[in-house]
Amino acid sequence: MTLQNILACIDASSYANAVCDLAAWAAKRLEMPVELLHVVQRKDAASSALAGAIGPGAKTDLVAELAQLDAADARFQGERSEILLQAGEARLRESGIAEVRALHRQGGIVETILEQEADARIVVIGKRGASHEFAIDHVGSKIERVVRASNKPILIASRTAGPPERIVFAYDASPAADRALERLVNSPLLAGLPVHIVMADSEHVGHRIALKSATAQLSVGHAMTTTLQKGKPEQVIADIVAATPGAMLMMGAYGHSRLRSLIVGSTTTTMIRTVRTPVLLIR
């Protein structure tokens, strides 16, 4: 039987250190090793298409030159991957993680993460990749694809936040939120952390009952605070997260269909995009 691990996915962005730090935090609390993954994306067919558009006289030389450039780029990508993995492994070991396995893979980033997560207890990934890291209030294009397809909890690292000290739990009594509540009650990753349960909804007896039920389930082992406040969930939750030092936002992920998200937007994506703290998403 393969031991479970923390799967930490890094790239060349400035989020790599935060991913390693959150992975170290999770590994210590769960007493698990870390698998540190870097994926070199597959090249597209641009070189072949360009060669096909050139006349037959120059095509042979061009194909050979493109092949040399592709080989040089592959060597560079491999060397860069090794450097990134060495730096990440060193940071994890400096944080006290003795068991670290560095993995260099080639292929599609999302597909590779989903393949590699089979033995993972939790997947840690940066909020943005290297190509989008300076796009303010932007979520990396692959984050949503990973979260929607993954069967594992996804811990999304912000650039500078430290290890979580408190949990802001966004709760709306939906099936996704109830799954997240069950994880919050039972996971040693979250044991003992103070919890602030937030319902962004109107004052209603049904909402109070749901909030009371969630609170009762969490009453053992957690210091509790609750808020029931009318307003847009993305604003109510974001305000409480911003006012909570050392917060990690926890919520059920993508409780509605892709079609509904396209029409009315997704609270999950909005929260990832706007908060400046780690976000733990439960599918």
Number of C-alpha atoms within 10 A of each C-alpha: 4 7 9 18 26 25 28 28 21 26 24 15 17 18 22 26 20 24 30 29 22 25 32 27 20 26 23 16 14 17 16 21 22 26 24 26 23 25 21 18 14 11 12 8 8 9 15 12 10 13 18 13 9 13 9 10 8 10 15 12 12 16 17 12 12 15 14 12 13 14 12 12 12 15 12 12 16 17 12 16 22 16 13 21 22 14 14 25 22 15 16 25 14 11 15 13 20 13 14 19 14 17 15 14 17 14 13 13 18 19 12 17 22 16 11 16 20 15 16 22 19 23 28 27 28 28 29 27 21 15 12 14 19 12 10 9 15 16 21 19 13 13 19 17 12 19 22 14 12 19 17 19 20 22 26 26 30 24 20 14 17 17 19 19 15 21 26 24 25 25 26 20 17 11 12 19 23 17 17 23 24 13 15 23 18 12 11 13 17 21 14 13 16 17 26 24 24 22 25 21 17 13 12 9 9 10 17 15 11 15 20 13 13 19 19 11 13 19 13 12 13 19 13 16 12 16 17 18 15 12 13 12 21 19 15 19 24 22 12 16 24 13 9 16 14 17 26 27 27 23 26 24 23 20 18 13 10 12 9 11 15 9 8 8 13 18 18 20 17 17 21 27 17 15 19 21 27 29 25 23 22 25 20
